[in-house]
């Protein structure tokens, strides 16, 4: 008795062109799923670039806050009121907003995201930022994100080679005297950081006492939930008190539910699965149809319907596993290209590889189960 696995492989190998078509279809579906999941993950990762690097246990934001790309502001007094609560060790203001950056090479302008920080109060965990803020204490000095998009000009290359660079932002002359590494997102193409005083000089229309984010650091042993509850109950309702994790989750929830982007990427993954199901189904259905007489003969010889179904399922599994490999290889290369072109955090992790494999196998099994309906036509009486 020939094993179901051997018979499945022999049938697939017999029609080489058909097998290549099936593998190409699966590889295409795998690549599509990898890219859609990668874009969605990059969206969420990049959206919380700032959130994940905040040096805070609790965060104060305006009551109407929705996303970092839509800056809202509240009174700085709320932050200093929080300093008087038990368990609070220190507070730090963060000023946020967009400013118009002038490309020093072409003169073209585009929006860039600006963070204003108090140099005496650490707010972000970025390598080299502390030393950079020491230079940003001086008037009209800013630090530039080396991971910003190239449309802002060759700033990183010039400053990285040891030269200061002079340009304008919001028609205000500034000097770039340092670099940091933060990264872009779907809503932010580039970043600059400066001192709180320089922020006020660049954006004089923003009230001096209005801040975008208030950072609260707690004393050792203090309960974040307890302090959060106390602040929320005592502070006026024009601010919200969030944990650092809640702050990041709020940003992710905005992009996932309040914009069409999350739906589009999820729909793209679903389309990849549907395309794979259709292609593999057509291949398996054609294979069963071509070997219908042989299946009928096997039935006449006493092979059970479960055995024949196992042959089809194994064929689907072989197609899934072999087709997955070129799809993985193509996705790996596309991730590198996309990461270099967009500066987005496109990361092909082992977990994502297993996730797509976990989608690919059921996709092919579903195709096999649908194609099995043709096995019912394999009647031993037809060969007599």
C-alpha positions, 0 to 999 in steps of 0.5 A: 500500500503506497503511503498518502504522502508519497502518492500526493508528491508523485501527483504534484511532481507529474504536472510540473507546470501546474505545480509551478503555477500553484507555488507561484500563487502561494508565494504571491499570497505569502508576500502580500500578507507579509507586506500588509502585516508589515505595513500595519505593524510599522504604522503602530510602531512608528506611531508610538516612537515618541511615546515609547521613549518618554521618561515618565510613569504617568502622562498628562494630556489635554482632554481633547487629545486624539493623536500626537500629529494633532497637537493639543495643549493645556495649561502648564499649571496643571503639571506643577499642581501634580508635583504636590501629590504624594508619590510624585518625584518630578515633572517635565513639560514637553512642547509639541507642534509642527513647524515649516522647515526649509530645505537648505539645499533647494529652498523647498519647505515642508512640515516637520514635527518639533519637540521643545524640552527643558534641558534641565529635565530629562524627558526622552530616552534617546542616545546622545540627546542629553549632550545635544540639549546642552548645545540647544540651550543656546539661542536658535539651536536645534537638533535634527532627526537623522532618520528624517526623510531626505526631502528635508535636505542633506542635514544629517550628512552635513552635521554628521561630518562635523559641520553646523548647518544653518537654515530656517524653520517657520521663517526663523533662522536656526542652526543645526548643531546635533543629531538624534535618532527617532524615526518617521511615522505615517503622520510625521516625516521628520523631527527636530528637538530644541529647548523650551525657550527656542521652541517659544522663539520659533513658534511665538504664536503658541502661548508660553504657558501651554504645553503638549505633554506633561510627564510625571515621574514617581518616587520608588515604590509609588503605585502608578494606579494609585497616583493616577487615580488621585490626580484624576480626581483632584485635577480639573477636568481639562486634562487627562491622566494616563499611564505611559502604556495607556498613552501609547495604546490611545495613539495606536487605537486612533490609527487602528479605528479612527482612520481607514489605514488600519482597515485597509491593511487588515483587508489587504491581509484578507485579500492575500488569503482569498487569492491564495485559496482561489489559486490553490483550489483551482490547482487541486481541483484540476489535479483531482479531475485529471486523476479521477479515474485513478481515484475511482480505481483506488476506491475499487481496490478498497482504499477509504475515502479518508485515505483519498482525502488525506492525499489531497490535504497532503498535496495542499500542505506540500504546496503551502510549505514549498510556496511559503519559502520564495514568498518569505525570501521576496518579502525579506528583500521588500522589507529592506527596500521599504525600510530604506525608502520610507525610514519606517520600522519594517521588521521581519521577525520570527514571530511574524514569519510563523504568523504568516505560515500559520495563515498559509497552511489553513489557506491551502487546507481550505482549498483542499477541503473545497476541492475534495467535493470532486472526489465524490464523483470518483465512482468505481462503477465508472471504470467497470 
